[in-house]
Amino acid sequence: MVDFFANHANAQEQKIDADWGIEQIHGRQLLPQVGHGDGFFYCRIQKTA
């Protein structure tokens, strides 16, 4: 994800203000849990140009 923002000047991360998952450098991550899915990564990106 870091390389993505370094290579795309027209993209900006929009922070996810939430109390679920684990905050990462970019986005939030849900880890796999029995009975709750395989896990997932979320990152909100806005195109600026």
C-alpha positions in Angstrom: 0.0 0.0 0.0 2.9 2.4 0.7 4.2 1.9 -2.8 0.7 2.6 -4.2 0.6 6.1 -2.6 4.2 6.8 -3.6 3.4 6.0 -7.2 0.0 7.7 -7.4 0.2 11.3 -6.5 -3.5 11.7 -7.4 -4.6 9.3 -4.6 -5.0 10.2 -1.0 -6.0 7.9 1.9 -9.1 8.9 3.9 -8.7 7.7 7.4 -11.4 5.2 8.6 -12.6 6.5 12.0 -13.9 3.2 13.6 -13.5 1.1 16.6 -13.5 -2.3 14.8 -10.5 -4.1 13.5 -6.8 -3.2 13.8 -5.6 0.1 12.6 -2.7 -0.2 10.1 -0.4 2.3 8.6 -3.0 2.5 5.8 -6.5 1.3 6.5 -7.8 -1.3 9.0 -7.6 -5.0 9.1 -10.0 -7.7 10.4 -8.2 -11.0 11.3 -9.7 -14.4 10.5 -11.9 -15.8 13.3 -13.8 -19.0 13.5 -17.4 -18.4 12.5 -16.6 -14.8 11.5 -15.0 -15.1 8.1 -11.5 -15.2 6.6 -10.5 -11.7 7.5 -10.4 -8.6 5.4 -8.4 -5.4 4.8 -10.1 -2.0 4.2 -8.6 1.2 2.9 -10.5 4.2 1.8 -8.8 6.1 -1.1 -9.9 9.3 -2.7 -8.8 10.4 -6.2 -7.6 14.0 -5.9 -7.0 14.9 -9.6 
